Amino acid sequence: MTGGTRTEAIQYLLNRAEVEIHKGIWIDTAIGAGFVQSMIYKTVQHGLMVGVDFSREMLDLVEEPVERILGSVFDLPIRGDAANIATNIFCLSDYPNPKKAFSELSRIIKSQGVVMFLDYSDEDTYWTTRRAQHDNDGVIGNINLRNPDNIIQYLPENTRIIQNIIIQYEVDTSGFDNRVNLPDNITRAFLFIELYKPRSA
């Protein structure tokens, strides 16, 4: 949870040139126990950080000094045009239909704000290997892996796509001691989506 390719992918998000991440309000939805938020907090020096999750138990585990809101990404208890940045990290694959999540996140950001999603893509060979081994049962069957082409149908019309790409990292797994029978090398592939909300006419 604290290293490897996930960390590199999050660092890619934090290095986006279009975003002034040290100012304004950053709302991270589906914050969970705050593993990702901990990395964001170490990078962002100023501004208000807000974490949203539908589980009170998970919010209680967040250690960083962020504001906490109990709520769902599909019906955010936040007024429109409230945030400069909104993120949803490693949760998109949990949503069978993410259109409402995209809509809600675009609603709560201000004009000239951004929404960023980061999750596993359908080119991620870790998940494709597990799916082949487990025959789509259990948690593997609940993973909704997507690619830049098929994600476009869910994006709100009031936003402009800045990035809709796959980030790839090669991983040597030959020394791994785990319960998943992996090949010696796998490709971790992450779907990164960045939306910009233009100034209203």
Stockholm file with secondary structure:
# STOCKHOLM 1.0

chainA/1-201         MTGGTRTEAIQYLLNRAEVEIHKGIWIDTAIGAGFVQSMIYKTVQHGLMVGVDFSREMLDLVEEPVERILGSVFDLPIRGDAANIATNIFCLSDYPNPKKAFSELSRIIKSQGVVMFLDYSDEDTYWTTRRAQHDNDGVIGNINLRNPDNIIQYLPENTRIIQNIIIQYEVDTSGFDNRVNLPDNITRAFLFIELYKPRSA
#=GR chainA/1-201 SS CCSHHHHHHHHHHHTCTTCCTTSSEEEEESCTTSHHHHHHHHHCCSSEEEEEESCHHHHHHCCSSCEEEECBTTBCSSCTTCEEEEEEESCGGGCSSCHHHHHHHHHHEEEEEEEEEEEEBTTCHHHHHHHHHHTTCHHHHTCCCBCHHHHGGGSCTTSEEEEEEEEEEEEECTTCCSSSCCCSEEEEEEEEEEEECCCCC
#=GC SS_cons         CCSHHHHHHHHHHHTCTTCCTTSSEEEEESCTTSHHHHHHHHHCCSSEEEEEESCHHHHHHCCSSCEEEECBTTBCSSCTTCEEEEEEESCGGGCSSCHHHHHHHHHHEEEEEEEEEEEEBTTCHHHHHHHHHHTTCHHHHTCCCBCHHHHGGGSCTTSEEEEEEEEEEEEECTTCCSSSCCCSEEEEEEEEEEEECCCCC
//
